[in-house]
Amino acid sequence: MPSPWIHKHRPKKQSDIIGQDAGVQGICDFISNFKKQKKNAALLYGTSGTGKTSSVHAIASDLNLELIEVNASDVRNKESLEATVGMSIAQQSLFFRGKIILIDEIDGVSGTKDRGGLDTLTGLIEKSHFPIVLTCENPYDDRLSKIASRSELIAFGPLDNASIVAILKNICIKEGIKADEQALSQLARMVDGDVRAAINDLQVLSGGKEKITREMLEELAERRRTESILQALIKVMKTTDAKIARDAFDTVNESIDERFLWLEENVPQEYEGEDLVRALDMISKASVFNSRIRRWQHWRFLVYVNALQSAGVATAKDQKYAKFVKYKRSGRILKMWWAKQKNAKKKAISEKLALHTHSSAKYAYKHAFCYFQEAARNDKKFCDSFAKELELDKEQAAFLAK
């Protein structure tokens, strides 16, 4: 069985890493200044396939450091973390080389079976004498707040198309495969910044072939094609036929909750008067059934949710509207995200404040934070000294002074 190309062509040294200069430099700075700084961990964050883990491997190789790699999904509870990570931070490296401890996918630790896992990991970070590098997708997840506040945050954004094309070209040369420039560019666009997916697709396409063409990419795209949410909305909004509308969402790659948001945003733009009242009534009834699924796990109600969201909304109007409406994504998610980000920063500062004031994080968040923030807003000198005392990062200090 052929070796997966994502392992075979993993970067061996820093110069092999393409498109993540800032992230790679951030890791190097963290490791080289480890003994001088107060934070014992670096938290690399970004979507899947952006090179977080591969970058750590390449840097460890260049710096001749021993790399101890642990996947947090495999060691999820207190006992297993202490047996693996705890052992690694306590032992000297082989041949007295330096050491990096890589803990991958820490957002995989959750649930009752993992009780105590994240708290244990936080404790291990605080007493480690070796640099610890963690990876996750979202560092602002509430579960990771303690770890994030004790770590240097390093972003790994999605790779741009040019970087992905450059990586694919190098692999094609090494594998002796010819590829159209346009085909590689099309493949890069299809994966939306995920270089791992691009390499996997390239390996699939190359099976038994000497050349990769645009036609092969089009066949791959067709096999994976899902009808867009916009096309589904047109089916629902621009017909009164239940048979046409009822399967509108069947091939859409959107969750039920996301469909609700799209409908709530766009139905009032399309429908008017009594039609709008009936359409919103259908959406509300779909929401009731969806709540029953969540509460009681009665998945047989899913058919009613789908029917009300599609055929129900379509037949709520007396006739099709001739006007053009540009359907758009709901702004609610963005507003919720901004509120969550703001809350996460306040929570992180409150936790640090609690440590210095010998109070609970809950008390600091509810009662003390507002006074310190007001003082910081009115006195820049106080704000600077307060931020230094609590070891706030630049974002947290800026938030405090707002």
C-alpha positions in Angstrom: 0.0 0.0 0.0 1.5 3.4 -1.0 2.5 5.7 1.8 0.2 8.8 2.3 1.9 11.8 0.6 1.0 14.0 3.5 3.6 12.0 5.5 6.0 11.2 2.7 6.3 14.9 1.7 6.1 16.5 5.1 8.6 19.4 5.4 12.0 18.2 6.7 13.4 21.6 7.5 12.2 25.2 7.9 13.1 26.1 4.4 10.7 23.5 3.1 7.7 25.3 4.8 5.9 27.5 2.4 3.4 30.3 3.2 3.7 30.3 7.0 6.6 32.6 7.6 5.1 34.5 10.5 3.9 31.3 12.3 7.3 29.6 11.9 9.1 32.7 13.2 6.8 32.9 16.2 7.7 29.3 17.1 11.4 29.9 16.7 11.3 33.0 18.8 9.3 31.2 21.5 11.8 28.3 21.7 14.9 30.5 21.5 13.7 32.8 24.3 12.1 30.1 26.4 14.2 30.5 29.4 13.8 34.3 29.4 10.0 34.4 29.2 7.3 33.6 31.8 5.1 31.5 29.5 6.0 27.8 29.2 3.8 27.0 26.2 3.0 28.2 22.7 -0.5 27.6 21.4 -0.6 27.3 17.6 -4.1 27.9 16.3 -5.7 27.7 12.9 -7.9 25.5 10.7 -6.9 22.0 9.7 -4.2 21.6 7.1 -2.4 24.8 7.7 1.0 23.3 8.7 0.9 23.7 12.5 2.3 20.2 13.3 4.6 19.9 10.3 6.2 23.3 11.2 7.1 22.0 14.7 8.6 18.8 13.3 10.7 20.8 10.8 11.9 23.3 13.4 12.8 20.6 15.9 14.9 18.9 13.2 16.7 22.2 12.3 17.5 23.0 15.9 18.5 19.4 16.7 16.0 19.1 19.4 14.3 15.9 20.6 10.6 16.0 19.8 8.1 14.3 22.1 4.7 14.2 20.3 1.4 13.4 22.0 -2.0 13.6 20.5 -4.4 15.0 23.1 -7.2 12.9 21.6 -5.3 9.8 22.7 -4.4 10.9 26.2 -7.5 12.7 27.3 -7.8 12.3 31.1 -5.7 13.1 34.1 -4.0 9.7 34.5 -2.9 9.3 30.9 -1.7 12.9 30.7 0.5 12.6 33.8 1.9 9.3 32.5 2.9 10.7 29.2 3.4 14.5 29.3 4.2 14.4 33.0 7.0 11.9 32.4 8.3 13.9 29.5 8.7 17.2 31.4 10.4 15.4 34.3 13.0 13.5 32.3 16.2 14.9 30.7 16.4 14.6 27.0 18.5 11.8 25.4 22.2 12.7 25.1 21.4 16.0 27.0 19.9 17.5 23.8 17.1 20.1 24.2 13.5 19.0 24.0 10.2 20.1 22.6 7.0 18.6 23.8 4.2 18.8 21.1 0.7 18.2 22.3 -1.5 18.0 19.2 -5.3 18.8 18.9 -6.0 19.9 22.5 -9.5 20.8 21.5 -10.1 17.1 21.3 -10.2 16.9 25.0 -13.8 17.2 26.3 -16.7 15.4 27.9 -17.1 13.4 31.1 -14.6 10.7 30.2 -11.9 13.5 30.0 -12.7 14.9 33.4 -9.7 16.7 34.8 -7.7 16.5 31.6 -7.5 20.2 30.7 -6.8 21.2 34.4 -4.0 18.6 34.6 -2.5 19.9 31.3 -2.6 23.5 32.7 -0.7 22.3 35.8 1.9 20.5 33.7 2.5 23.6 31.6 3.2 25.7 34.6 5.9 23.4 36.0 7.5 22.3 32.7 11.2 23.0 32.2 11.0 22.4 28.5 9.0 24.3 25.8 5.6 22.9 25.2 3.9 23.5 21.9 0.1 22.9 21.7 -2.2 23.0 18.6 -5.9 23.7 18.3 -8.4 25.2 15.9 -10.0 27.8 18.2 -8.0 29.2 21.1 -11.0 31.2 22.3 -13.0 28.1 23.2 -14.2 28.6 26.8 -12.8 25.2 27.7 -9.3 26.3 26.7 -9.3 29.7 28.4 -6.9 28.7 31.2 -4.4 27.2 28.8 -4.7 30.1 26.3 -4.0 32.6 29.1 -0.8 30.8 30.0 0.4 30.4 26.4 1.9 32.4 23.7 -0.7 32.5 20.9 0.7 31.9 17.4 -1.7 32.1 14.4 -1.5 29.8 11.3 -3.9 31.2 8.7 -5.2 29.3 5.6 -2.6 29.1 2.9 -3.1 31.3 -0.1 -3.5 29.6 -3.5 0.0 30.5 -4.8 1.6 28.8 -1.8 -0.5 25.6 -2.2 0.3 25.5 -6.0 4.0 25.8 -5.1 3.8 22.9 -2.7 1.9 20.7 -5.2 4.4 21.5 -7.9 7.3 20.3 -5.7 5.5 17.1 -5.0 4.7 16.5 -8.7 8.4 16.9 -9.5 9.5 14.5 -6.8 6.8 11.9 -7.9 7.6 12.4 -11.6 4.1 13.5 -12.4 3.2 16.1 -15.0 0.4 18.6 -14.2 -1.2 21.5 -15.9 -0.6 24.8 -14.2 -4.3 25.6 -14.5 -5.2 22.2 -13.0 -3.0 22.8 -9.9 -4.5 26.3 -9.5 -8.0 24.9 -9.7 -7.1 22.3 -7.1 -5.7 25.0 -4.8 -9.0 27.0 -5.1 -11.1 23.9 -4.3 -9.5 23.2 -0.9 -9.9 26.7 0.6 -6.5 27.0 2.2 -6.2 23.4 3.4 -2.9 22.1 2.0 -3.4 18.6 3.6 -6.7 18.2 1.6 -4.8 19.4 -1.6 -2.1 16.8 -1.2 -4.6 14.0 -0.5 -6.6 15.1 -3.6 -3.4 15.2 -5.7 -2.5 11.6 -4.6 -6.0 10.4 -5.5 -5.8 12.1 -8.9 -2.4 10.7 -9.7 -3.2 7.1 -9.2 -1.9 5.3 -12.3 -1.8 8.6 -14.3 1.2 10.3 -15.8 -0.4 13.7 -16.1 -3.1 15.6 -14.1 -5.4 17.7 -16.2 -8.2 20.2 -15.7 -10.7 17.6 -16.9 -9.7 15.3 -14.0 -10.3 18.2 -11.6 -13.7 18.9 -13.0 -14.7 15.2 -12.6 -13.5 15.3 -9.0 -15.4 18.5 -8.3 -18.6 17.1 -9.8 -18.4 14.0 -7.6 -18.1 16.2 -4.6 -20.6 18.9 -5.7 -23.2 20.0 -3.2 -25.9 22.3 -4.1 -25.3 25.7 -2.7 -27.5 27.2 0.0 -28.4 30.1 -2.4 -29.7 27.7 -5.0 -31.7 25.9 -2.3 -33.2 29.3 -1.2 -34.2 30.1 -4.7 -36.0 26.7 -4.9 -37.9 27.5 -1.7 -38.6 31.2 -2.2 -39.4 31.2 -5.9 -42.0 28.4 -6.0 -45.3 27.5 -4.5 -45.0 23.8 -5.4 -44.3 21.7 -2.3 -42.8 18.8 -4.5 -40.2 21.1 -5.9 -39.3 22.7 -2.6 -39.3 19.7 -0.3 -35.9 18.4 -1.4 -34.2 21.8 -1.7 -31.9 21.3 1.3 -31.2 17.6 0.7 -27.8 18.2 -1.0 -26.8 21.4 0.9 -23.8 21.2 3.0 -25.3 23.3 5.8 -26.5 22.3 9.3 -30.1 22.6 10.3 -29.2 25.6 12.6 -27.4 27.3 9.7 -30.5 26.8 7.5 -32.6 28.5 10.2 -30.3 31.5 10.2 -30.5 31.8 6.4 -34.3 31.6 6.4 -34.7 34.0 9.3 -32.5 36.5 7.5 -34.0 36.3 4.0 -37.6 35.3 4.3 -38.6 38.9 5.5 -36.8 40.3 2.5 -38.8 38.1 0.1 -42.2 37.7 1.7 -44.8 40.4 2.6 -48.0 40.8 4.6 -49.8 37.6 5.5 -47.4 35.5 3.4 -44.6 36.6 5.8 -46.7 35.8 8.8 -47.4 32.2 7.5 -43.7 31.7 6.5 -42.4 32.7 9.9 -45.0 30.5 11.5 -43.6 27.5 9.5 -40.1 28.4 10.6 -41.2 28.7 14.3 -42.9 25.3 14.1 -39.7 23.8 12.6 -37.8 25.3 15.5 -40.2 23.6 18.0 -39.5 20.2 16.5 -35.8 20.9 16.4 -35.9 21.7 20.1 -37.6 18.4 20.8 -34.9 16.6 18.9 -32.3 18.4 21.1 -34.1 17.7 24.3 -35.4 14.2 23.9 -33.2 12.9 21.0 -36.4 12.1 19.0 -34.8 12.1 15.6 -37.9 11.0 13.9 -39.0 14.7 14.1 -36.2 15.6 11.7 -38.5 14.9 8.8 -40.9 17.5 10.1 -38.1 20.1 10.5 -37.0 19.5 6.9 -40.5 19.6 5.5 -41.4 22.9 7.4 -38.2 24.6 6.4 -38.6 23.8 2.7 -42.2 22.9 1.6 -43.8 24.8 4.5 -42.0 28.1 3.7 -42.6 27.6 0.0 -46.4 27.1 0.3 -46.8 29.9 2.8 -47.2 32.4 0.0 -50.2 32.8 -2.3 -48.0 33.4 -5.4 -44.4 33.8 -6.4 -42.8 37.2 -6.1 -41.4 38.7 -9.2 -39.0 41.0 -7.4 -35.3 40.3 -7.2 -33.8 39.7 -3.7 -30.1 39.3 -3.1 -30.0 36.5 -0.5 -27.3 37.0 2.2 -25.8 35.2 5.2 -27.2 36.2 8.6 -25.2 38.8 10.5 -26.3 37.2 13.8 -23.5 34.7 13.9 -20.9 37.5 13.5 -22.5 39.5 16.2 -22.6 36.5 18.5 -18.9 35.8 17.6 -17.9 39.4 18.5 -19.7 39.2 21.8 -18.1 35.8 22.6 -14.6 37.2 21.7 -15.2 40.2 24.0 -16.4 38.0 26.8 -13.4 35.6 26.3 -11.0 38.5 26.8 -12.8 39.8 29.8 -12.9 36.3 31.3 -9.1 35.8 30.6 -8.3 39.1 32.3 -10.6 38.3 35.3 -8.8 35.0 35.8 -5.5 36.7 36.1 -7.0 39.4 38.3 -8.4 36.7 40.6 -4.9 35.2 41.1 -3.5 38.6 42.2 -6.4 39.5 44.4 -6.9 36.1 46.0 -10.5 35.9 45.0 -12.5 33.6 42.7 -12.5 34.1 39.0 -16.3 34.4 39.2 -16.1 37.3 41.7 -13.4 39.0 39.7 -15.4 38.8 36.6 -18.7 40.0 38.1 -17.6 42.6 40.6 -13.9 43.6 40.4 -13.2 43.8 36.7 -15.4 46.9 36.0 -13.5 49.0 38.6 -10.1 48.1 37.2 -11.3 48.7 33.7 -12.7 52.1 34.6 -9.4 53.1 36.2 -7.4 51.8 33.2 -9.6 53.9 30.8 -9.0 57.1 32.8 -5.3 56.6 33.6 -2.9 55.3 31.0 0.0 55.0 33.5 -2.2 52.8 35.7 -3.3 50.8 32.7 0.3 50.1 31.7 1.4 49.1 35.1 -1.7 47.0 35.7 -1.1 45.2 32.4 2.5 44.6 33.3 1.6 43.2 36.7 -1.0 40.8 35.3 1.2 39.9 32.3 -1.6 40.9 29.8 -0.9 40.5 26.1 -1.3 43.4 23.7 -4.9 42.5 22.8 -5.9 42.2 26.4 -4.3 45.5 27.4 -6.0 47.2 24.5 -9.4 45.7 25.5 -8.9 46.9 29.1 -8.3 50.5 28.0 -11.4 50.6 25.7 
